[in-house]
């Protein structure tokens, strides 16, 4: 197959690209950074250097592809001048235009947990808006929408507080069981879906393991040799901590609302459509966590 990958060589797109190349597919990787071109080529893929804001670039890159993998770049939580949600909406419109003009009919889109609604999910509402925009594509465009849950690597944000006071501070209690996912399992799911027949649009959740906050604290603590505690704090205190850490007002508010949603139904739709869990467990990621923690 001739496959176009967005996301440069990020946590998901790098293992995704490697696997597809190893399976014999022709893979074009879109990146905004010229310095990535050499690394992309070294993997055996074809670099396409350009901006997601350039619809003509996207269209030309998509032309001739059998399928495209679409993802939106990570949020920049610290830029006070960027409207994060609007930035993603703009990218979604660019993707929609490029898909329409290039004639692409097979799309795998990386969305997120919480994308089933724009209410009570904070920053995750951006994923809802993107899904709605892509849903406006003509019916012949088959979209496989993947909704991964919380990424293991987001736990790296816990390191500062663990080093300072041996605790993880979140605005929800530690006995809530919630799903987490490894980028490796996400990449494996994308490989499967992008190479299988495209017959109808659907949504599929992607998760690796379901754990409570207390279990997360114990597994990470065992890996680093620290008795880590999960400590629930108020929404106000959580938002204030994010602001002190340099997050923009929009990001701090949105992340606080997202976490509050964990207490009030954020996972309801996931629980009704649970996937088969992946192979990478938190104990596996905890080894990487310990490496970073001890640096």
C-alpha positions as CSV (number, residue, x, y, z in Angstrom):
1,X,0.0,0.0,0.0
2,X,0.9,3.6,-0.5
3,X,0.3,5.2,3.0
4,X,0.7,8.8,4.2
5,X,1.4,9.4,7.9
6,X,1.0,12.6,9.8
7,X,2.7,13.2,13.1
8,X,6.3,13.2,12.0
9,X,8.3,10.8,14.1
10,X,6.4,11.2,17.3
11,X,5.6,8.7,20.0
12,X,3.0,7.0,17.8
13,X,4.1,7.8,14.3
14,X,7.6,6.6,14.6
15,X,6.8,2.9,15.6
16,X,3.9,3.1,13.2
17,X,6.2,4.1,10.3
18,X,8.8,1.5,11.2
19,X,6.2,-1.3,11.3
20,X,4.6,-0.3,8.0
21,X,7.9,-0.1,6.2
22,X,9.0,-3.4,7.6
23,X,5.8,-4.9,6.2
24,X,6.7,-3.6,2.7
25,X,4.4,-0.6,2.4
26,X,5.4,2.6,0.7
27,X,5.2,5.2,3.5
28,X,5.3,9.0,3.2
29,X,5.8,10.8,6.5
30,X,4.7,14.4,6.9
31,X,6.8,16.6,9.1
32,X,7.1,20.4,9.6
33,X,10.8,20.1,10.5
34,X,13.4,19.8,7.7
35,X,15.8,18.2,10.2
36,X,13.5,15.2,10.4
37,X,14.0,14.3,6.8
38,X,17.2,12.4,7.2
39,X,15.8,10.3,10.1
40,X,12.6,9.6,8.1
41,X,14.6,8.4,5.1
42,X,16.8,6.3,7.4
43,X,13.8,4.3,8.5
44,X,13.0,3.6,4.9
45,X,10.1,6.1,4.5
46,X,9.7,9.2,2.3
47,X,9.8,12.6,4.0
48,X,7.3,15.2,3.0
49,X,8.3,18.5,4.7
50,X,5.6,21.1,5.0
51,X,3.0,22.7,7.2
52,X,-0.4,21.4,8.3
53,X,-1.6,24.9,7.6
54,X,-0.8,24.5,3.9
55,X,-3.8,22.8,2.3
56,X,-2.1,22.7,-1.1
57,X,0.9,20.9,0.4
58,X,-1.4,18.4,2.1
59,X,-3.5,17.8,-1.0
60,X,-0.4,17.2,-3.2
61,X,1.1,14.8,-0.5
62,X,-2.2,12.9,-0.3
63,X,-2.7,12.4,-4.0
64,X,-2.1,8.9,-5.1
65,X,-2.2,7.4,-1.6
66,X,-4.2,4.4,-0.8
67,X,-4.9,5.6,2.8
68,X,-3.9,8.4,5.1
69,X,-3.4,8.5,8.9
70,X,-4.5,11.8,10.4
71,X,-3.6,13.1,13.8
72,X,-3.5,16.6,15.3
73,X,-0.1,17.7,16.9
74,X,0.2,17.8,20.7
75,X,-1.2,20.7,22.5
76,X,1.2,23.5,23.4
77,X,0.1,24.0,27.0
78,X,2.4,26.9,27.8
79,X,1.8,29.4,24.9
80,X,-0.6,32.1,26.3
81,X,-1.2,33.5,22.8
82,X,-2.4,30.3,21.2
83,X,-6.1,29.3,21.2
84,X,-5.4,25.6,21.3
85,X,-8.9,24.4,20.4
86,X,-9.2,26.9,17.5
87,X,-5.8,25.7,16.2
88,X,-7.0,22.1,16.1
89,X,-10.3,23.2,14.4
90,X,-8.2,24.9,11.7
91,X,-6.1,21.8,11.1
92,X,-9.3,19.7,10.9
93,X,-10.7,22.0,8.2
94,X,-7.3,21.7,6.3
95,X,-7.4,17.9,6.5
96,X,-11.0,17.9,5.3
97,X,-10.2,20.1,2.3
98,X,-7.0,18.1,1.4
99,X,-8.9,14.8,1.6
100,X,-11.7,16.0,-0.6
101,X,-9.4,17.6,-3.2
102,X,-7.0,14.6,-3.3
103,X,-9.6,12.0,-3.8
104,X,-8.6,10.0,-0.7
105,X,-11.4,7.6,0.4
106,X,-9.6,5.7,3.2
107,X,-8.8,7.6,6.4
108,X,-7.6,6.4,9.9
109,X,-8.0,9.3,12.3
110,X,-6.5,9.4,15.8
111,X,-9.0,11.1,18.1
112,X,-9.3,10.6,21.9
113,X,-11.2,9.5,24.8
114,X,-13.9,12.1,25.5
115,X,-14.5,12.9,21.9
116,X,-18.1,11.7,22.0
117,X,-19.2,15.0,23.5
118,X,-18.2,18.7,23.9
119,X,-19.6,18.9,27.4
120,X,-17.8,18.3,30.7
121,X,-14.5,17.2,29.1
122,X,-12.4,20.3,29.1
123,X,-9.6,20.3,26.5
124,X,-10.9,17.0,25.1
125,X,-13.8,19.0,23.5
126,X,-11.3,19.8,20.7
127,X,-11.4,16.2,19.6
128,X,-15.1,16.3,19.4
129,X,-15.0,19.3,17.2
130,X,-12.4,17.7,14.9
131,X,-14.4,14.5,14.6
132,X,-17.5,16.5,13.6
133,X,-15.6,18.4,10.9
134,X,-14.2,15.2,9.4
135,X,-17.6,13.6,9.6
136,X,-18.7,16.2,7.0
137,X,-16.6,14.5,4.4
138,X,-18.5,12.8,1.5
139,X,-20.0,9.4,2.4
140,X,-17.6,7.6,0.2
141,X,-14.7,8.6,2.5
142,X,-14.5,5.8,5.0
143,X,-13.1,7.0,8.3
144,X,-11.9,4.7,11.0
145,X,-11.8,6.8,14.2
146,X,-9.5,5.6,16.9
147,X,-10.0,7.0,20.4
148,X,-7.0,6.2,22.7
149,X,-7.3,6.8,26.4
150,X,-4.8,8.5,28.7
151,X,-1.2,8.0,27.5
152,X,1.3,6.4,29.9
153,X,3.9,9.0,29.0
154,X,1.6,11.7,30.4
155,X,2.7,10.3,33.8
156,X,6.1,11.9,33.3
157,X,4.4,15.0,34.5
158,X,4.2,13.3,38.0
159,X,8.0,13.3,38.4
160,X,8.5,16.8,39.8
161,X,6.0,16.3,42.7
162,X,7.2,12.8,43.4
163,X,10.8,14.0,43.7
164,X,9.6,16.9,45.9
165,X,7.2,15.2,48.3
166,X,6.7,11.7,47.2
167,X,3.1,12.2,46.0
168,X,1.0,12.5,42.8
169,X,-1.5,15.4,43.1
170,X,-4.7,15.1,41.0
171,X,-8.2,16.5,41.3
172,X,-9.8,13.1,41.4
173,X,-9.6,10.3,44.0
174,X,-7.2,7.4,43.7
175,X,-9.8,4.7,43.8
176,X,-11.3,5.5,40.3
177,X,-10.3,2.8,37.9
178,X,-9.5,4.2,34.5
179,X,-7.9,3.1,31.3
180,X,-4.4,3.9,30.1
181,X,-2.6,3.2,26.9
182,X,0.9,2.8,25.4
183,X,1.8,4.5,22.1
184,X,3.1,1.1,21.0
185,X,-0.4,-0.4,21.3
186,X,-1.9,2.6,19.5
187,X,0.6,2.1,16.7
188,X,-0.2,-1.6,16.4
189,X,-3.9,-0.8,16.2
190,X,-3.3,1.8,13.4
191,X,-1.2,-0.8,11.5
192,X,-4.1,-3.3,11.8
193,X,-6.8,-0.9,10.8
194,X,-5.0,0.9,7.9
195,X,-4.2,-2.4,6.2
196,X,-7.6,-4.0,6.7
197,X,-10.5,-3.4,4.2
198,X,-12.4,-0.1,4.6
199,X,-16.1,-0.7,4.4
200,X,-17.8,1.6,6.8
201,X,-17.1,4.4,9.3
202,X,-16.7,3.3,12.9
203,X,-15.2,4.4,16.3
204,X,-12.8,2.1,18.2
205,X,-11.3,2.7,21.6
206,X,-7.7,1.8,22.3
207,X,-6.4,0.9,25.8
208,X,-3.6,-1.1,27.3
209,X,-4.6,-1.5,31.0
210,X,-7.2,-0.3,33.5
211,X,-5.9,0.9,36.9
212,X,-6.9,3.1,39.8
213,X,-4.7,6.1,40.7
214,X,-3.6,4.2,43.8
215,X,-2.4,1.3,41.7
216,X,-0.6,3.7,39.4
217,X,1.2,5.2,42.4
218,X,2.2,1.8,43.7
219,X,3.5,0.5,40.3
220,X,5.5,3.7,39.6
221,X,6.7,3.8,43.2
222,X,7.9,0.2,43.1
223,X,9.9,1.0,39.9
224,X,11.7,4.0,41.5
225,X,12.0,2.7,45.0
226,X,9.7,5.4,46.5
227,X,6.5,5.0,48.6
228,X,4.4,7.2,46.2
229,X,1.0,8.4,47.4
230,X,-1.9,9.5,45.3
231,X,-3.3,12.7,46.8
232,X,-6.7,14.2,45.7
233,X,-6.8,18.0,45.7
234,X,-9.5,20.5,44.8
235,X,-10.1,21.7,41.3
236,X,-9.0,25.2,42.4
237,X,-5.7,23.9,43.8
238,X,-5.1,21.7,40.7
239,X,-5.6,24.6,38.4
240,X,-3.5,26.9,40.5
241,X,-0.6,24.3,40.4
242,X,-0.8,24.2,36.6
243,X,-0.7,28.0,36.3
244,X,2.3,28.1,38.6
245,X,4.0,25.5,36.4
246,X,3.7,27.8,33.4
247,X,0.5,26.5,31.7
248,X,-1.6,29.0,29.8
249,X,-4.9,30.0,31.4
250,X,-6.8,28.1,28.7
251,X,-4.8,24.9,29.2
252,X,-5.0,25.1,33.0
253,X,-8.7,25.5,33.0
254,X,-9.2,22.9,30.2
255,X,-7.1,20.2,32.0
256,X,-8.8,20.9,35.3
257,X,-12.2,20.4,33.7
258,X,-10.9,17.3,31.9
259,X,-9.9,15.7,35.2
260,X,-13.1,16.8,36.8
261,X,-14.8,14.9,34.0
262,X,-13.1,11.7,35.3
263,X,-15.4,12.0,38.3
264,X,-18.5,12.6,36.3
265,X,-18.9,10.2,33.3
266,X,-15.9,10.9,31.1
267,X,-15.5,7.1,30.6
268,X,-19.2,6.2,30.3
269,X,-19.0,5.8,26.5
270,X,-15.7,3.9,26.7
271,X,-17.2,1.6,29.3
272,X,-20.1,0.8,26.8
273,X,-17.6,0.0,24.0
274,X,-14.6,-1.4,25.7
275,X,-11.8,-2.7,23.4
276,X,-9.6,-5.7,23.9
277,X,-6.7,-4.4,26.0
278,X,-3.3,-4.1,24.4
279,X,-0.1,-5.9,25.4
280,X,2.0,-3.1,27.0
281,X,1.2,-2.8,30.7
282,X,2.1,0.0,33.1
283,X,4.8,-2.2,34.7
284,X,6.5,-2.2,31.3
285,X,6.3,1.6,31.0
286,X,7.4,2.0,34.6
287,X,10.9,0.9,33.6
288,X,11.1,3.9,31.2
289,X,9.6,6.1,33.9
290,X,12.3,5.0,36.4
291,X,15.0,5.8,33.8
292,X,13.7,9.3,33.3
293,X,13.1,9.8,37.0
294,X,16.7,8.8,37.9
295,X,18.4,11.0,35.3
